[in-house]
Amino acid sequence: MDSSRILGLPVKDVYDREIGTLVSFEIDPRGMPSRFFIMMPNGGFIKVDGEAVEAGKDYVLLKNFWKIKAENLIRSVEITRRRIEALENLKQEHQIPTNIYDELRGTYLKDMNDLNNRIVELFSELNKIQEELKTRLDTLTRARSINRVQLSTGEVDEVSYKAAETMIEANLDITLLEIKETESILARLKNMRQRMSPEVVTQQRVSNFIELLRSINSSSRQRDTDSPLVVRLQSVMQNQSSQ
């Protein structure tokens, strides 16, 4: 894709809605576009990853960047899970030295914990998107109902009503489709987390709880941040890691 040729082109989403104009991009060390900047009609900007943009003839297509992010996460989790499984098999078959096994196991578990954190963040993002979509759905439904009342009372004419109804119906269809897609991605992420190593999830929960306790200690202005409960939880977590 020749990025210089798409500067100034209108940007549409996957539902054929025009959302702005592509005004700038960043290039990575390999000479590939890594970020695109889209100016919206209200003057705001959207910054998206290079893989979320596809060049058309007369416009630029913006793919669902949250969907791309989710699919990349799911792919990364699956690869890391398979690495951990392969490592355990090699250990059982005595085909890998203990020190290398320990090193790789620690690396893969850290990778999985990082992925787990990113999944939690994406969950939060998608839940916010769902709330926005449901608010939009409610607004469109309310507007349609008001229009029907006003048509019945003669406050709006048939031509104006049909023009508004066409726009509302199109946006309702798109909104329902977006809700369905976000629900599908959320379900896939939830299923992926359930398939993740229980050890990874347990370690993450203990780590989060320790950070919470430290925060409580700090807010209470306690000098001894290593309270007995925190030390005990750290010991439990270390014991689980060594098993």
Salt bridges, closest charged atoms under 4 A:
ASP2 OD2 - ARG5 NE 3.13
ASP13 OD2 - ARG17 NE 2.74
ASP16 OD1 - LYS12 NZ 3.57
ASP28 OD2 - ARG30 NH2 2.99
ASP49 OD1 - ARG35 NH1 3.19
GLU78 OE2 - ARG81 NH2 2.53
GLU78 OE1 - ARG195 NH2 3.34
GLU85 OE1 - ARG81 NH1 3.18
GLU88 OE2 - ARG105 NE 3.76
ASP114 OD2 - LYS110 NZ 3.23
GLU125 OE1 - LYS69 NZ 3.30
ASP138 OD2 - ARG142 NH2 3.66
GLU158 OE2 - LYS162 NZ 3.96
GLU165 OE2 - ARG144 NH2 2.66
GLU178 OE2 - ARG17 NH2 3.16
GLU178 OE1 - ARG136 NH1 2.78
GLU199 OE2 - ARG105 NH2 2.86
ASP226 OD1 - ARG214 NH1 3.04
